[in-house]
């Protein structure tokens, strides 16, 4: 009912605002300099003011991002309604988790398409890996909510996030900025902009970000003498390292050439290098007997994952959980248990004939090399006709290591992805009928070659193998058209259509860690005497093919009651391509899944009131969401194979999704600005395949809070030490989320289960995949010189030192662990900037 009430609320607000704007206009008050400002966006293929664009879109300029101290795209979600952006956890490597209005993806594998389209200067990024983008030298960010099937196209049914760089100006300007802060944070960024010739301009920009890790890895034996756990340390210090540290360098060179008055050519090349530590992760649940199989129905104490100093099997239990209700650990003095991990990145299991490739040591890391080239040609053929070409090439190599937060290793992984892509987009835009008709027609071509490899060491499943190289070539072709016609001076109707053709192939490669061929089983796969990894032998060399055609459309109408108020409504569709499971552990899990689709209904209004001192935008939406693709941890036990391990993308069902979004900005007087947003989302499954997925009708998708809000205030004080002093405070809240399609608030689990329980001093433990709601507050003080280009800032983030998780890996049933990725505690930083 709240969705219906939201539409009524929108209608009532429109009526009141229309009356107010009419009455206010009649007073003929003079315009003032204090306004909410204008942002020009290109969401509909042409330059429009944000307030004239009939879409739910949040746009932020580079200056507004800098005022908040935001440096990567994940931070943009704080002020964007119904948008969740968070860094990937250590398990999934250097990338981002992105959801908009309940649509998105967590897995970066090439076989799975992101439900949120990511773009840099209109160049599409096809995977979550490499998409945690730095906000370096940006003109603006546009976040489009709702399906962008006709405007953005490929896999943008949840929405799109578009970053636009500053173009070279040839004005001789530049900037250099340095930051120092908590955890030895040292950032540098800058640019210079030069005129090479009268019609050729050059802009070079760069950034580095470095910070120590904030989760400390300790050697359990050193910190707990006499514990029976063997030491992994090489010296006297108990500190093995840290998690969450970053070392990031990026650079970009851009050229802007205007050979004639009607042709503009922009060419750029960029490179990013990350040499990070694994993402910050702590163990918050541990309950496994930590032994390999002795028979089809029992574990064997003679085959432990980790043998103690006295030769006995060491269980994985509450002793290695450093804080929370599941902890029975005594963290050594001087350390905060909330930010401690006993991860060793060393699997010290004893080798036998069924698990012969032990021990295994991994180098803790999370690396990314990402580079690309782009060329855009804008040709104004005539006053009412223009052609745009966008050509791009991109490549990345990434690798990362993951280990559970204990010296007892249920799973340990070293994974790598490489991707090469080419894309070309052509747009022909024009005007007709005395400029009352705007149109754009075009075509898009995209081809990618992705490769995934991994050392997959899964003690809990009794397998340890080489995954890959799995190749995933994919192609997308599309043609599209978008037309906007002004039926009257106030009424505009927009229509769009896009036809897409997707193809994708996937080839499975599975070998033993030494590269040898996996031999088939002759009996129960996981006991001594069977060939290593024999349960997965049938997967090697298997091929899968996916091919689909899809047509999306959009119809929108907007009506401008006055310069202060515009209302709009639209119906649009979107899709995300299907594929095949990239991580089958057994032959019965090598299954395909179909594309998911959305039909979305949206209405809203945009208003600038009281001489544009108040901006108030509202949107309400209703989505018919079908064939929803989610990765589930529940695989039916078929063909005699175990139900775990399992990471199976499936079409879990269909849903109706409704909600509303409110954004406002208020500038009551010179120097004082308020901004805020509020969003609500109600997700209800209408059909669900509970039997094969474990998803129930009452569940919601991952990373989808019901409520989100943020509020910010900035006060600029002129004439302070010959400059302007700006005081800014921001706060944002999101309600609870789940990290898996199967929602678990709390599951009380016995620690004394005969075959799986880890024992320990706690009779029960509580497992969850829920991240509770939280509020974060940030503050920043900035002084900017009026004359010589100096700026100095001091900021405090997470002012109230809230302990929260940004993501979670919850495998308490199959693995016996739940790990959380804690956000940064309270931090401070000082920044000095010089414009020249």
N, C-alpha and C positions, 0 to 999 in steps of 0.2 A: 504493500500500500504506500510505502514511503516514496516509491518512484512516481506514482500518480500524484501524490501530494506535492512532489517536487515540480511536476509540470504545472500544477495549479499555482504553486508559489511563483514560478517563473512568469506565468501569465499575469498574476496580480502585480508583480514588480514592474512588468512592462507597462501596464496601465498607469500605475502611479508615477513612473518615471516620465512617460509620455505627457501626462498632465503637468508634472513639475517642469519639464523642459519648455513646454508651451508657455506656462505662466512666467517662467524665468526669462524667456526670450522677450516677452512683452514689456519687461522692465527696461530693456535696452541698456543694460549695464555695460560699461566699456570693458574691453579685453584687458587682461593683466598679464604680466610676464610670468607669474607663478602658474605653471601648468604641469600636467602629468607627462608631457613629452610625447614624441612620436617615434615609433620604430617601424621601419619599412621591412616587410618580409616578402618572400617569393614562393610561398607555399602553393599557389595556384599558377605557377610557371610565369608569373609577371610580378612586377614590383607593385605592392599595395601597402597602404598603411595597415598596421596590425588591427586597428579598430574597424577597418573596412572589409576584413577577411572573414567570410562566413564559415569559420571553423573554430573548434575548441583548440586554441593554440596559445602557448606561453612562449614569449620571446624575451630574451635577455641580451643586453649589449655587453660588450667586453668590459665597459666601465662599470656596469652594475655588478658583474661577477667579481671584478677586482675590489669593489667596495666591500664585498662580503669575504674577501680573501679566498675565494674558491679557485682551485687549480686543476681539478679534473672533472670529467663529465658526470661521475657518480654523485658529486656534491650538488649538482643542479636539481636533483630530485627533491631536495629539502624544501624548495619553494614552488614545486610543480604538483598540482593536484592529481591524485590517482596515478602517480608514477612512482615505481620503485626501481632504483638503480643502486647496485651495491657491488663491490669487488668480489670476484670469485674467491672461494676459499682455497686452502692449500691443495685439496683433492683435485680441483679442476684447473688450477694454474692461472697464468696471467691473462685475465679477461674480466668480463662484467656479467652480472645477472641483471636482466632487464625485463620488467613487466609494466604494461600500461592497461588499465581497466581490466585486470584479470587475465591478460594475454601476454605470454612471454615464453622464455626458455631459460633453463639453468645449465644445460649440457652444451659444451662448445664443439662437440664432435661434428664433422662435416655432414654426416648422414642426417643430422637434425638442423632444421632451419630456425633462426631466431624469429619470434613473432613480432619483434620490434625492429624496424629498419634503422640502421645506423649509417650516416652519410657524412663525408667530409667534402665540402665544396661540390656537392651533388654526385660524389663518387660513392657507390654502395660498398659496404663492408659486409661480407657474407657470414661471418662467424663471430661468436662472442669472444673468442681469443683475439687479443690485440685491439679490443674495442673499448678498453678503459682509457679513453683519450684524454690527453693533456689539453688544457684550455690555453694554448700558446698562441699569442698574437691573433686573437679572434675579433672579428667584427660583431658577431652575434651568434646566439644559439636559438634554434626554433624547435620546440617540442610540440608535435602535432598529435593530439589524442583522438582515438577512434580509427577505424580502418582507412588506410590511404591507398586502397587498391588501384585507383585510377591516377592519383597524383604522384605517389612514390612507387607504387607497384610491388615489386617482389617482396613477399613475406613481411608486409607492413600492416597486417590486419589488426594489430593492437595499436599501432601508431608509428610515428617516425621521430627520430632525433637527428637534427641536421646542424652541423657546425659549418660556419662560413668564416674564412680567413680574411684578414685585411688585405686589400689589393695594394701593390706598389703604387705610390703617389709621386715619387721623384721630388719630394719636398725637402730633402736634406735632413730630415729629423731622425732621431734615434732615442733609445732608452736603455738604461742599465739598472737592474734591480737585484738586490741581495737580501736574503732572509736567513736569520739564525734563530733556532728555537729548541724546544724540548727534544730529548733523545738525539742530541747533536744534529738536529735538522739544519742542513745548509742547502739553500736553494739559490740559484742564479738564473736570471732570464733577461733577455734584451733583444733589441733589433736595431737595424739602421736601414734607411730608405734613401736611395740615391737616384739622381738623374744621370743615366749613361749617355743618352742623346736626347734631342728634343722630343722624340717620340718613343723612347725606350727607357723604362724605369726598373730599378732593381731593389728588392727588399730581402734582407737576410735576417732570420730570427732564430733564436735558440733558447734552450732551457735545460737546466740540470736540477735534479731533486735527489737529495740524499738524507737518509734518516736511519738511526740505529733501530734494531728490533726492540719491541716492548714486551714480548713474552720470552722469559728466560728458560733455556733448556738446561736442566740439572741432571747430573749423574745420580741415580737413586742410591747406588751402593755407597757413594761418598757422603751423601747427606743422611743416610740411614745405616750407620755401621752395624754389622751383625744381622742384616736383613736376609741373608742368603742369596740376594740378587748379585750376580757378577758385575764388576765394574766395567764400564765402557770408556772411562777417562784414561788419558795418556799421561797425566801428571797429577799434581796434588790438588789442583783446583777442581771443585765440583761442577763448574760451569762448562757445559759443552758448546754453547753458542746461544743464539737468539733466533726468534721468529718474527716476521713482520717488518724487517728492515728493507729499505729500498735504495737502489742506486740507478737513477734514470737520467739519460741524456737524449736530447732530441734537437734536431736542426732542420731548417727549411730554407730553401732558396726559391724566390719567385721572381719572374720576369713579366713585365707588362709592356706589350709592343702595340703601338697604334700606327700601322703603316699608312693608313688613309683616315679621313675623317669619319668613315662609316664602318671601319673594321677594327676590332680590338682582339688581341691575342694574349692570353694569360697562360704561362707555362710554369710549372713548379715541380720541385723534387724535394722529398723529405725523408728523413731517416730517424728511427727511434731505437735506442739500445737500452735494455733493462737487464740488470744483473742483481736481482732481488733475492732475498731470503724467501723460503717458503712462507706462505701467508700465516699470520698469527692464528694459532689453534691451540685449544686446551681440551683435555679430556674431562667430560662432565658425567660420564657413566661408563663403568667397566664391569663386565660380568661374563667371563668365559673360563671354562676349565683349562683351556689353552693346551690341548693335546690333539694329536692327529688320530685318525681312526685306527682302532684295533680290529674292528669287525663292522659289518653293516649296521650294527645297533649300539656300538659302544666305542668310547675313546680308550686310548692306551696310555697309562702312566709311563710306559717305557718309551713313548714317542712324544716328548713335550716340545712345545714351541721354544721354550727356554728352560734349560737345566740349571738349577741352582748350584752354589758352591759346594753343597753337600750331596749333589747328584739328584736331588728330588725335583719333581716338576713344579714350576712356579705358575700359579694361576693368575689370570688377569682379573683384578677385583678392585674394591674401593681403596686399597692401599696406594694406587697410582692416580686416583682422582684427587686433585689438589684443593678443591673448594666445593661448596654447595652441599646439598642434602645427601649426595651419594659419596661423600668423602669420609674416609677414616684415616686419612694421611695426616701426619704432623709435618707441616712445611717448615724447613729450617728458618731460624731467626734471620731477619733482614730481607726476606722475600715476601711478596704479596702473592698468596696462593692462587688468586684469581688470574694471575699472569705468569704461571709456572707450568712447564711441561717436562715430562720425563722422556720425551721422544729421543731415541738414539740414532735413528736411520740405519740400524744394524739388526739384521735378522740372524741370530746366532743359533738357530735350530741345528741339531745334528743331522747329517746326511744319512739317508738310507736308500734302498733300491727304488722306493716309490717317490721320494723327495730328495733326489741326489744332488741338487744344485744349491747346496748350502755350504757355508754361510754366505750372506749377501750384505754388502755395505753400499749405501748410496750417499752421494754428495748432496747435502741439502741446498737446493737452489730453485729459483724460478726465473728463467731467462726468456728474453724476447728480442729478436732483431726484426724490425718492421720497416720497410721502405717502399716508396712508390713514386711514380711520375704521373702528372696529369697535364692535359692541354685543353684549354677551352677557347673556342673561336666564336666571337659574336659579330655577325655581319648584318648591319642594317641595310637591307636591300632597297627599301624605300621608306617613306615616312610611316607607312602603315604595314610594313612587312619586315620581319627579322628572322635570321637563322642562327641557331646555336648548336655547336658541336662540342661534346664532352668526351674526351678520349682518356683512358686511364689504364695504367699497369700497376699492380701491387704484388708484393711478396712478403711473407714473413716466415721465420723459423722460431719455434718456441719449444722449450723443454722445461720440465719441472719434476720435483720429487715430492712424494708424500709418504709419511709414516704416522702411525697412530701414536698418541701421546703417552707411551709407556715403553719400558725396555722389553716387555713381552709383545711380540709383533703378530697381530692377527692378519694384517695386510700391509703391504709396502709396495709402492708403485714408482716407477720412473717413466714418464710419458713425454711424447714429443709430437708436435704437429707442424707441418709445413704447408703453405698454401701459396699458389700463384694464380693470379686472376688478370683477365683482360676485360675491358668493358668499353662500349661505345654507345652514346646516346645522341640522337639528332632531334632537334625541335624546330619546327617552323611556326612562328607566331605572327599574328597579324590582327588588324582591325578592319571593320567593314561597316557599311551603312552609317556613314558619318560618325564613326567611332562609337557606335552604340553596340557593336558586337566585337568581343575579344575572342580569339580562338588560338589554340595550339594543337598541332598534330605532330606525331613523331614516332620514332622507333628506338628500341633498346636491344642491345646484344650483350650477353654476359657469359663468360666461360671461365671456369675455375678448375684447377687440378690440386686436390688436397691429398695429403698423405699423413696417416697416423701410425705411430709405432709406440710400443711400450713393453717394459719388463713388468709383468703382472705377477706379483708374488702374493698369493692368497693362501696363507696357512689355514685360515678357518675353513676353506673349501678344499684343501688338499691338492691344489694345483699351483704351478709356478712356471710361467711360459713366456715366450715372446709373442706379443700381439703385433702383427703387421710385419712389414709395411702394408697397411691396407690403403688402397688407392680409391679415391672418390671423385672422378671427373664429373662435372655438372655443367649444364648449359641452360640458359634462359633466354628466350627471344620474346619480344613483345612489340605490339603497335598500340598506340593510344591517341586519344583526342579529348580535348577539353574546350568547351564553348560557354561563354558568358554573354548574355544579351540583356540590355537595359530595355525592358518593355515600357517603362516610364522613367522619369528622372529619379524616382524613389525605389522602383522595383527592379530587381535583377534576378534572372533565372540562369542557373549554371547546370550544365550536364557534362558528364564525362564517361568514357568507356575505355577499357584496356583489355586486350586479348593477349594471353601469355601461353607460352609453350615451355614446359620443363622436362628435362631428361637428366637422369642421374644413374651412375653405375657404382656398384660397391663390390670389391674383391677382398675376400677374407684370406689372411695368411697367418698360420699358427705353427710355431716350431718350439722345440725345447730351447732353453736359454743358451745352449752351446751351438744352436743353429741346426741341430740334427732333426730328422723327421720323427714326429710323434707316432708311436706304434699303437695299434688298436688294443683294446682290453681283451683279456681272456677270462675275467671274473669281475668281482666287485672292484671298481676303479681305484679306491682310495686306501687300500691296505698294502702292506709290504708284500712284495712279490709281483705286483702289477707294474706294467710299464709306466714311466712318469708321464703324467698329463694325458693318459690314454682316453679319458672321458671326452676330450675335446678334439680327438684325432679327425673326426669326420668333417670338421669345419674348414680345414686347410684346403685352399683352392676353390672354395665355393664362391659363386658369382650371383649377384642380384642386380636387377634392372628396374628402374622406375621411370614412368613416362606419363605426363598428364597435360591436358589443355584446359585453360580456365579463362572465362571472361568475367570481368568485374565492371560495375557501373556505379554512377553517382548522380543524384539529382538534388539540387539545392536551390533555395530561394531566399533572398534577403530583401528587406524593406527598410528604408531609412525614413523614419518619421520626421527627423530633424537633424541638424548637424550634430546634435548631442546623443541621438539614440538610433541604433540599428538593431532589428530583430532578424533572426534567420532560422531556417529549418532545413534538414536534409535527410536523405536516405542514401546509404552507401553500402558497398560490399567489399570484402577482402578475403584473402585465402593465404594459407601457409602450405607449402609443398609437402607432400608425404615422402616416404622413403622406406628404408629397411633398417632393422635393428643393427647398430654398429658394434654392439658388445654382446653377442650371444656367447654364453659359456658352454652351451651344449647345442646340438643340432636342432632340437625342438624349439629353441629360442630364436632361430634365424627366421623371423617373421617380418612381413611388411606392414606398413600402416598407411592409411589413406590421408589425403589433404584435409585440413580443417578449414571451415568457412564461417563467415559472419555476415549477417544482414543487420545493419545498425541504423537506428532512428535517433535523430538528435534535434533539439530545438534550444534556442538560447537568445540572448541579447547582449549587446555591447554598448556601453554608455560612457560619455564624458560629460559630467555635470558641473554646474556652478563655475562657469568660466574655465572648465577643464581643470578644476581643482580636485574633483573626485572622479575616479575611474571605477566602474562597477560592472563586471562581466559575469554572466551566469550561463551555464549550459546544463541541460538534462538529457539523459540518453537511455535507450533501451536496446539491447543487443540480443539477437537470436543467434546463438553460438553453437555450432554443430561439429561433430566428429573431433572433439577436443583431443589434442595430442599432449599426453603427459608421460613422463618416464616413471614407471611404477617399479616397486621392489617385490612384487608378488607375481610369480610365474607358476602356473598350475603344473603339478607333477605328472608329466605325460611321457610316454615311451620309456618308462622306467628310469628317467633322469631325476635328480634331486630338484627341489623347487628353489634352492639357493646354490650359488649366487645368482642374482637376477637384477638386471638393469634393462628393462623392456619398454621402449616407447610404444604406447598403445593409444588407440582411439577410445577414450574412457567413457564417452557419452556426449550428451548435449545439455545446454543450459540456457536460461534467460538471465541476463545481467542488466541491472538498471542502477542508476545513480545520478548524482548531480555534482557540479563543480562551481565554485564561486571564487573569483579573483578580484581584488580591489587595490587601488593605490590612492592615497589622499595626500594632497599638498596644501594644507590650510593656510600657511604663511610661507614667506620666503625662508628657505633654509630648513624647513621641517617636512619630512616625508614619512608616511606610514604605508606599509604594504602588507598584504595578508592574502591567504587562500584557505579554502575549506573544501574537502571532498568527501563523498560518501559513496560506497559501492555495495550493492546487494547482489550476491551470486547465488543462484539456485539451479541445481541440476534438475532437468526435466526427465532425462533418461540416463541410466548409468549401468555399466557392465561390472557389477560388483563381483561376480563369480571369478572372472579371470584377471581383475585388476585390484581388488580389495578396496576400491573407491566406493564410498557410500553416498547416498543422495544428500546427506547433511554436510558433506565436506565442501571445501573451497580450494581453488588452485594454490600452488605455492606463491609466496611473496606478494600476497594480495590483502592488504589491510582494509578493513571496513571503513575506518575513519582516518583522515589525515588533515592536519592543519599546520599553518605556519604564520608567524607574524614578525614583522621587522619595523624598526623605527630608526631614522637617521636625522640628526640635527647638525646643521652646518653653521658654525659661528664665524663670521667674517672678522677681519682685522685683529687676528691673534698673532703676535710676533711677525707682523708683515705677511700674514698668510691666512688660510682658512683652516679651522679646527673642526673635524667631523667626528661625531660620536655616534656609533652604530651598535644596535643590539638586535639579535635574531634568535627566535626560538621555533622549533618544529616538533611536532608530535605525530606518531603513527600508532594505531592500535595493533593488537597482536596479529602475528602472521604464523603460518606453518611453512616448513621448508620442503615438504613432500606432498604428493597428491592425497595420501592417506593421512588424515589429521589425527595426531595423538596428543591430547592435553596432558595426560599423565597415565602411565601404565605401571602398576606396582608389580615388580618381578622378584620372585624368590631367588636368593643367591645360593641355594643349596640343591638346585635341580641336579639330578643324578648325572646327566651326560653333559650339560651345557653350563651349569652354574659355576661361578668362580669362587664361591665361598667368601671368606673374609668375615670381619667382625660385624657387618651389617646383615641382618636377616633378610631384608628386602632392599631393593633400590627402585627408584622412580625414573622411568624413561619417558622422554617427550621429544617431539619434533616441532614444538611450539616456541616461538620467540615472543616473549611478552611485550606489550606496548611500552613505549618509552618516550620521554621528552628530552631534547638536547637544547642547550642554550649556548650561544656564542656572542662575544663582544669584541669590538674593534675601535680603536681611536687612531685617527689619521690627521696629520698636519701637512698641508700643502702650501708651499711658498707661492706668493702671488707674482714673483718676478723671475726667479732664477731656476725654476724647474725642479727643485728638491721636494721630495715627499718622504715623510717618516710615519711608520705605523707600528702599533703594538696591538696584539690580539691575544685573546684567550678563547680556546675552543673547548666545548664540553665543560662549561663553567662549573656546573654542579657535580662534576666528576661521576657521572652516571656510568654504571657498569651494565653493558648491554652486549648483545651479539648481533653482528651484521649478517651472518649466515650460520648454517649448521649442517653437519653430516650425521644423520641419525640411522644407524644400522644395528639397533639393539637386539633384534630378533636373530638375524643371520650371523653377525660378527660379534655381537656382545659389547658394542661401544656406541657412544654418542659423543661427538666432538663439536665444540662451538668456536666460532671465530669472534673473539672479543673486539669491540671497537676501541679506538684509542682512549685512554683516560684523559683527564684534564691536561691540556698542553698550552704552552705559550710560545709566542714568536714575535720577533721584531724585524721590521723590513725597512730598508732604506732604498729609495728610488731616485734616479736622476734622469730627467728628460732633457734632451739637448737638440 
